Amino acid sequence: MKTALTQFAKTRDDITQGLLQWRIWLLLGWQDIKIRYRRSYLGPLWITISMIISIYSMGFLYGHLFGMNMHEYLPHLSAGLLVWTLIANMIIESTAAFTESYHYLKQIKLRYTTLVLRIITRNTIIFLHNFLAFVLVIITMHLPVRWTDLLILPGVLIIMLTSWAFGMILAISSTRFRDFSPIVTSLVQVCFFITPVIWMSRSLPPRYSFITEWNPFSHFLSIVREPMLGRLPTAIDYFITIGIAAFFFILMLWLLNRVRHQIIYWI
């Protein structure tokens, strides 16, 4: 019993120290962005430009295919793409959080949680750049700014915390089983099509409403997209997303407690 408590205390310390190393994961996350656009004239602005091109090209195409009102559809699509890109990239990139930082682990003492926080930081910075594309949509579509926009912040925070816990689980699993990463990537691609990113939930027949109701990605999408569109997320959205976050944190603690000392040998 005493050994188990000692082991859990070390796991808790790993998580706490990872959070306290905020200077490191903020620096690494920003450095990743700088390296990606090194020697580029526009630098990180290419992130925003790429998102703007995607939004307006997809909006024009799918808006006409679905026969949608562009004043309603373009904000829906742009907000959905922004939030989905944030979620999907954090999930996919977390699978390589340990392996891509192998050289850091060999040289300096870093907490494993710090490496996943690096992924979260990097993609949050990208999300902030992409948000400028949504601002352009607001201007061109003459959308009003409402107080509900403030609810974007807790929604993004819930996504970040959930992605941190889930990212730790994925990073550990992918380090132990190298085939796990491409499986996750494929599943995320499938989830994109069954999540109301480019289509609207109301377009589904009532008998297929379970596709969105039982899809956790739909609820994570809603807690940020709905405030962006001037609407309130439902209590169910918050209940499900916070519940999933709590579950992943418990699972992360259990898994990290069991295999923390073995991870370095798997890399």
C-alpha positions as CSV (number, residue, x, y, z in Angstrom):
1,M,0.0,0.0,0.0
2,K,2.8,2.4,0.9
3,T,4.6,1.6,-2.3
4,A,1.5,2.3,-4.3
5,L,1.0,5.6,-2.6
6,T,4.6,6.6,-3.2
7,Q,4.3,5.7,-6.9
8,F,1.1,7.8,-7.2
9,A,2.9,10.7,-5.5
10,K,5.7,10.5,-8.1
11,T,3.1,10.5,-10.9
12,R,1.3,13.5,-9.4
13,D,4.7,15.2,-9.1
14,D,5.4,14.5,-12.8
15,I,2.1,16.2,-13.8
16,T,2.7,19.1,-11.4
17,Q,6.2,19.7,-12.5
18,G,5.2,19.5,-16.1
19,L,2.8,22.4,-15.6
20,L,5.4,24.3,-13.7
21,Q,7.7,24.0,-16.7
22,W,5.5,26.4,-18.6
23,R,8.4,28.4,-19.9
24,I,9.7,25.3,-21.6
25,W,6.5,24.2,-23.3
26,L,5.6,27.7,-24.3
27,L,9.0,28.2,-25.8
28,L,9.0,24.8,-27.6
29,G,5.5,25.4,-29.0
30,W,6.4,28.8,-30.4
31,Q,9.7,27.6,-31.7
32,D,7.9,24.9,-33.7
33,I,5.9,27.6,-35.4
34,K,9.0,29.7,-36.2
35,I,10.9,26.7,-37.6
36,R,8.0,25.7,-39.8
37,Y,7.9,29.1,-41.5
38,R,11.6,29.9,-41.3
39,R,12.9,32.0,-44.3
40,S,9.3,32.7,-45.3
41,Y,8.4,36.3,-46.0
42,L,4.9,36.1,-44.5
43,G,5.9,33.6,-41.8
44,P,3.0,32.4,-39.6
45,L,0.6,34.5,-41.6
46,W,0.5,31.6,-44.1
47,I,-1.5,29.7,-41.4
48,T,-4.2,32.4,-41.7
49,I,-4.0,32.6,-45.5
50,S,-4.4,28.9,-45.9
51,M,-7.4,28.8,-43.6
52,I,-9.0,31.7,-45.5
53,I,-8.6,29.9,-48.8
54,S,-10.0,26.7,-47.4
55,I,-13.0,28.4,-45.9
56,Y,-14.1,30.4,-48.9
57,S,-13.4,27.7,-51.5
58,M,-15.2,25.0,-49.5
59,G,-17.9,27.4,-48.6
60,F,-18.6,28.3,-52.2
61,L,-18.5,24.6,-53.3
62,Y,-20.5,22.9,-50.5
63,G,-22.8,25.9,-50.0
64,H,-24.0,25.5,-53.6
65,L,-24.0,21.7,-53.4
66,F,-26.1,21.7,-50.3
67,G,-28.2,24.6,-51.5
68,M,-27.4,26.6,-48.3
69,N,-27.9,30.2,-47.5
70,M,-24.3,31.5,-47.7
71,H,-24.9,34.1,-44.9
72,E,-25.7,31.2,-42.6
73,Y,-23.5,28.5,-44.0
74,L,-20.2,30.3,-44.3
75,P,-20.0,31.2,-40.6
76,H,-21.0,27.7,-39.7
77,L,-18.3,26.2,-41.9
78,S,-15.6,28.6,-40.9
79,A,-16.2,28.1,-37.1
80,G,-16.4,24.4,-37.6
81,L,-13.1,24.1,-39.6
82,L,-11.3,26.3,-37.0
83,V,-12.4,24.1,-34.0
84,W,-12.0,20.8,-35.9
85,T,-8.5,21.7,-37.0
86,L,-7.6,22.5,-33.4
87,I,-9.0,19.2,-32.1
88,A,-7.8,16.9,-34.9
89,N,-4.2,18.3,-34.9
90,M,-3.8,18.0,-31.2
91,I,-5.0,14.4,-31.3
92,I,-2.9,13.3,-34.3
93,E,0.3,15.2,-33.3
94,S,0.1,13.9,-29.7
95,T,0.8,10.4,-31.0
96,A,4.4,11.5,-31.8
97,A,4.9,13.7,-28.7
98,F,7.6,11.5,-27.2
99,T,9.3,10.2,-30.3
100,E,9.7,13.6,-31.9
101,S,11.3,14.9,-28.7
102,Y,13.7,12.0,-28.2
103,H,16.7,14.2,-28.4
104,Y,15.4,16.5,-25.6
105,L,14.7,13.5,-23.3
106,K,18.3,12.3,-23.8
107,Q,19.9,15.7,-23.0
108,I,17.8,17.4,-20.4
109,K,15.3,16.3,-17.7
110,L,11.9,17.0,-19.1
111,R,8.6,15.7,-17.8
112,Y,6.5,13.7,-20.2
113,T,3.6,15.9,-19.6
114,T,5.6,18.9,-20.8
115,L,6.1,17.3,-24.2
116,V,2.3,16.9,-24.7
117,L,1.8,20.5,-23.5
118,R,4.2,21.5,-26.2
119,I,1.7,20.0,-28.7
120,I,-1.2,21.8,-27.1
121,T,0.7,25.1,-27.1
122,R,1.7,24.8,-30.8
123,N,-1.9,24.1,-31.9
124,T,-3.4,26.8,-29.7
125,I,-1.1,29.3,-31.4
126,I,-2.2,28.0,-34.8
127,F,-5.9,28.3,-33.7
128,L,-5.3,32.0,-32.7
129,H,-3.8,32.6,-36.2
130,N,-6.8,30.8,-37.8
131,F,-9.2,32.9,-35.8
132,L,-8.3,35.9,-37.9
133,A,-9.9,34.0,-40.8
134,F,-13.2,33.8,-38.8
135,V,-12.9,37.6,-38.0
136,L,-12.8,38.1,-41.8
137,V,-16.0,36.1,-42.2
138,I,-17.6,38.1,-39.4
139,I,-16.8,41.3,-41.3
140,T,-17.8,40.1,-44.8
141,M,-21.0,38.5,-43.5
142,H,-21.8,41.5,-41.2
143,L,-22.3,39.3,-38.2
144,P,-22.9,41.1,-34.8
145,V,-20.6,40.6,-31.9
146,R,-22.5,39.3,-28.8
147,W,-21.7,38.7,-25.2
148,T,-21.9,34.9,-25.9
149,D,-18.6,35.2,-27.7
150,L,-17.0,35.2,-24.3
151,L,-18.0,31.6,-23.9
152,I,-15.4,30.7,-26.5
153,L,-12.7,30.9,-23.8
154,P,-14.1,28.2,-21.5
155,G,-14.9,26.0,-24.5
156,V,-11.3,26.2,-25.8
157,L,-10.0,25.6,-22.3
158,I,-12.1,22.4,-21.9
159,I,-10.8,21.2,-25.3
160,M,-7.2,22.0,-24.3
161,L,-7.4,20.2,-21.0
162,T,-9.1,17.2,-22.5
163,S,-6.5,17.1,-25.3
164,W,-3.7,17.2,-22.8
165,A,-5.1,14.2,-20.9
166,F,-6.1,12.3,-24.0
167,G,-2.8,13.3,-25.7
168,M,-0.8,11.7,-22.8
169,I,-2.7,8.5,-23.3
170,L,-2.1,8.5,-27.1
171,A,1.6,9.4,-26.7
172,I,2.2,6.5,-24.3
173,S,0.2,4.1,-26.4
174,S,1.8,5.2,-29.7
175,T,5.3,4.9,-28.2
176,R,4.6,1.4,-27.0
177,F,2.8,0.3,-30.2
178,R,4.1,2.1,-33.3
179,D,1.1,1.0,-35.4
180,F,-1.2,3.0,-33.1
181,S,-0.4,6.4,-34.7
182,P,-1.6,5.6,-38.2
183,I,-4.7,4.0,-36.8
184,V,-5.5,7.2,-34.8
185,T,-4.9,9.3,-37.9
186,S,-7.3,7.2,-40.0
187,L,-10.0,7.3,-37.3
188,V,-9.8,11.1,-37.0
189,Q,-10.3,11.3,-40.8
190,V,-13.4,9.2,-40.6
191,C,-14.7,11.2,-37.6
192,F,-14.4,14.4,-39.7
193,F,-17.1,13.1,-42.1
194,I,-19.5,12.0,-39.3
195,T,-19.1,15.2,-37.3
196,P,-21.1,18.3,-38.4
197,V,-18.2,20.3,-39.6
198,I,-19.1,20.9,-43.2
199,W,-22.7,19.9,-42.9
200,M,-25.5,21.0,-40.4
201,S,-27.0,18.7,-37.8
202,R,-30.5,19.7,-38.9
203,S,-29.9,18.3,-42.4
204,L,-30.0,14.7,-40.9
205,P,-33.3,12.8,-40.9
206,P,-34.6,12.4,-37.3
207,R,-33.8,8.6,-37.4
208,Y,-30.1,9.4,-37.9
209,S,-29.9,12.1,-35.2
210,F,-27.9,9.7,-33.1
211,I,-24.9,10.4,-35.3
212,T,-24.5,13.8,-33.7
213,E,-26.0,13.0,-30.3
214,W,-23.7,10.1,-29.6
215,N,-20.7,11.7,-31.3
216,P,-18.4,13.2,-28.6
217,F,-16.7,15.4,-31.3
218,S,-20.0,17.1,-32.0
219,H,-20.2,18.2,-28.4
220,F,-16.7,19.4,-28.3
221,L,-17.3,21.3,-31.5
222,S,-20.5,22.9,-30.1
223,I,-18.9,24.3,-26.9
224,V,-16.8,26.6,-29.1
225,R,-18.7,26.9,-32.3
226,E,-22.0,27.9,-30.8
227,P,-20.6,30.9,-29.0
228,M,-18.7,31.9,-32.1
229,L,-22.1,32.0,-33.9
230,G,-23.8,33.9,-31.2
231,R,-25.6,31.0,-29.7
232,L,-25.4,29.2,-26.3
233,P,-24.1,25.6,-26.1
234,T,-26.5,23.3,-24.3
235,A,-26.0,22.0,-20.8
236,I,-25.7,18.5,-22.3
237,D,-22.7,19.7,-24.4
238,Y,-20.9,20.9,-21.2
239,F,-21.9,17.8,-19.2
240,I,-20.6,15.4,-21.8
241,T,-17.3,17.3,-22.5
242,I,-16.4,17.8,-18.9
243,G,-17.3,14.2,-18.1
244,I,-15.0,13.0,-20.9
245,A,-12.2,15.3,-19.7
246,A,-12.5,13.9,-16.2
247,F,-12.5,10.3,-17.5
248,F,-9.4,10.9,-19.5
249,F,-7.6,12.5,-16.6
250,I,-8.3,9.5,-14.4
251,L,-7.1,7.2,-17.2
252,M,-4.0,9.3,-17.7
253,L,-3.1,9.1,-14.0
254,W,-3.6,5.4,-14.0
255,L,-1.6,4.8,-17.1
256,L,1.2,7.1,-16.2
257,N,1.4,5.6,-12.8
258,R,1.9,2.1,-14.3
259,V,4.4,2.8,-17.1
260,R,6.1,6.1,-16.4
261,H,9.5,4.4,-15.9
262,Q,9.2,2.2,-19.0
263,I,8.5,4.9,-21.5
264,I,12.1,5.9,-22.1
265,Y,13.0,2.4,-23.1
266,W,10.2,2.3,-25.7
267,I,11.3,5.4,-27.5
